[in-house]
Structure formats: structure tokens, C-alpha cells
Amino acid sequence: MSTELLAPLDLAFWHLESDAHPMHLGALAVFAPAPGVGPGRILELLGSRAAAIPRLRMSVRDVLLPVGGKAWTVDKDFDVHRHVERVVVADADFMAEATRLAGELMERPLGRGLPPWRMYLICGADGGPFAVLVKLHHALADGMRAVAIGAGIFDEIAAVTSARTAARGRTAVPPRSWLPDPREMAGMALGRIGEVGRALGVGASVVRAGRLDRWGPSALTAPSSGTRRLATADLDAGDLRRIRRAEGGTANDILLAVVAGALRRWMAERGDSLPAADPRALVPVSRRRPGGATASGNRLSAYLLGLPVTAADPRERLRAVRCAMDRNKAAGPLKGAGAVAVLADQLPPLAHRFGAPLAANAARLLFDVLVTSVPLPRSALSLGGCPLTALYPMAPLARGQSLAVALSTYGGRVHVGLVADGKALPDLDRLAAAVEDEFTELYALVTGTDRTPVS
């Protein structure tokens, strides 16, 4: 397809962006070195494999109809070298330097005249481990779609993709116009009538669930500075399964409870008083159906969850999260303020163009922190024969938000990526450490096993 209208939610993400509030998501993938594979070879692989992914050749342009709409179109002047860059950091503490640099690179908005993505090869001067930072605009993909796109750089996925392409041959597919066929107009009109009713119902839920009683001044509610800082944490996936077997619920319930406990620890270390009301987390939910057709646009809703930071006992926090998430799931993804993404999917393009500033400022009234889980392939992955050792996902920060937490499981570890406003949370490393400490304490309480390191 050479031209394709942006889906309503993609259009919303496109208009929500500003220089101080870039709306891209990302991932920092860390690799172990392999003999004979240098940075030049890795950079070459990144470029050739990214160029082979059709979605990464698409840029956004204006259209006449629908009014206020935009379309994806193939960039005729596409040059992958504009998107792939090598950056050298100090070897002394590679991971610390790579994390610091990734935070700085996440500050930079993606250029709007080009396909909205970048890849950075981060490596030391003398070999050793290296990392790849991938940035994709949220209009280009949601979390699951971003994984599918980004996975194309790995050896295992690239080999399968090349084989399928060769099997299909190079039969040209005629481009589809973004203008609807006249015979489709009647059906579309009836569909829009149904969508209006659905939007009204979702909108009412959003209004009912929104709140004006903010939980008080804190680093999470500080004014946005546009700066970015990244911190990471690592948890044992085997220990996570043991906690789940003992306590029930889902792995996501446990991780949300760990985030709540980490925030409580972090507040105590800072000398902050506990809030009168628990901070709200927005927990994205994919609306993609397993085995269904792969939609190119964002397919998201979300649940709202009060993170029980006021509860003192870790197991009590886990029970509170389980009960709240069970209620959310019973109500479904069209209830509550988290359904604002569904509401955005029902609005016409012109509403997104003029309503984006209001929506951006309203985010801080709906939630305080974003917490999302990103699924990854279970098989081992590599790049140029260099094994992937960790992958830290990074979620975007909405206007008025100071913290976003993303989690992914790979290679027996849960990798946690924390993205924060650099000025509001200069001590983000302490929060990352609190995540690991909280997980360790919960594991010890549930299993009766002390994992405290011996000094």
C-alpha cells in the first residue's frame, strides 16, 4: 500500500506531540560481543534490515480529505543513513554511559519531514558489549506493533522475513487510494452513526472516572521540563513465577504491586509524606485479537488503577492490585478514564487537530504515571551473531507526567525501563533500585526465602 490514512488514534498521537513532549516510544537492546563482528558490520546490518521493513519507509503528509486528516505515504527519497547512527561512549562503565545517553537521545523529537523513527548503535571504543536504541513515533506503532517492527533487525526474524519475501516473489501490489470507493460510502455512513453512539458512551465513562482531587504536590506532578532521564532495573522471571504460584493473580498484577511498593520506598527515602489518595496508574491494554488481522495503526485502550502506596504490607498491596484489576477486567476496556484512547478512536480528524492541546493538558487529571508491559518473543535473539542479553522498553511521557514505567520479559529476566522528566526526577536511579528492593522483599515474604545480598 503506497498511501494510507492515519487511523484516528494515530492522528491523536501525532497532534499531541510538541518539541517539549515528544510522542515516541523506544527500547534499549543490549548485546554481548561476538568474535570478528565489529561496529561497522552491526551498523550495516541495522541499515539493511531497517530498509527492508516497508513500514519504516513511510512518512506522514497532509491530505485534502478528510479535513484535518493525514496519510502515510512511501518516502520516495528514503535514505536509511538518515535514520541509523553510531555513537561511541566511554568503556569504563558501558551500561551506565549507554543508559545516560539513551535518556538524552529520547529527549529529541523525531523529524516530521522523514519517516518518524531512528536507531542508534551505542558502543565503546574498544569493543565489548554494545546497545541499540530504537525510537518509533507512537503514531507509527503501539507497543505490540512496535515489537513486530523492531524485531525485523534480529537475525532470526530477518531470516524468516527474507524467506517469505523470496517465496512470494516480487509481484507488484497496486497501490490503494486513501479515498473510499463510492460503494463503500453508505456503509461508512451507517458505521459512523454507530460510532457516535459508542463515543458518547465511552465519553461519559471518561468524565465519570476523571477527577479533580489531585493527590497533592510531588515529583510525579511537577511541571514538565522536556528533559529525559532513563534508569533500568532487572528482576528474576523465575522468582516472579514462584510469587504468582503462591499468591495467584497475573504476572502483571505482581509487577504493578512492585511498582506501587517501589514508589512508597522512594518517597520515604526522599522524605516525602505519603499522599492522602493513591496515585493513579494508566495501564494500557491492547485491543488486538490473537490470530486476527494485523492492523497497522494503534489498537489501544487502558485501565486505571490506584497504586496502593499507602498500604504498608507488600502482600496487602498485591491483594489490592489484584482486586482492582479484576474489577477493571470485569467492566471491560470501554469503562473509566482509561478508555480515553477508545474515545480518541471515534473522533473525526478535525477534532484531533484542534482538540490535541486540551487533551494533552487533561492527561494530568486522569492519571499520574503510565505502567505498561511489552510482550517479546520467547526465543533467543541475536544481531550479527551477537546475542541479545537484555531489552529495556521505554514509554513516552504525556504532558504533565514525570514518570513512565515499561516492563518486558526476556531470557529469564524482567527488564524494567523507567523514563522520567530529568528535572522532576533527578534521582531516578534510586527509584530503579527501589523496584529491585521491593521485588526482593515480596519474594522473601511469599516464599520465606531471604535473598538479601551478603556484604
Secondary structure, DSSP 8 states (H G I E B T S, - for coil): --EEE--HHHHHHHHH-BTTB--EEEEEEEE---TT--HHHHHHHHHHHHHT-GGGGEEEEE-SSSTT-EEEEE-TT--GGGTEEEEEE-STTHHHHHHHHHHHHHHS---TTS-SEEEEEEEETT-S-EEEEEEEETTT--HHHHHHHHGGGSHHHHHHHHHHHHHHTT-------SS--HHHHHHHHHHHHHHHHHHHHHHHHHHHH--S----SSGGGS---S-EEEEEEEEEHHHHHHHHHHH-S-HHHHHHHHHHHHHHHHHHHHT----SS--EEEEEEE---TTS---SS--EEEEEEE--TT--SHHHHHHHHHHHHHHHHHH-TTSSGGGHHHHHTTS-HHHHHHHHHHHHHHHHHH-SEEEEE----SS--EETTEEEEEEEEE----TT--EEEEEEEETTEEEEEEEEETTT-TTHHHHHHHHHHHHHHHHHHHH--------
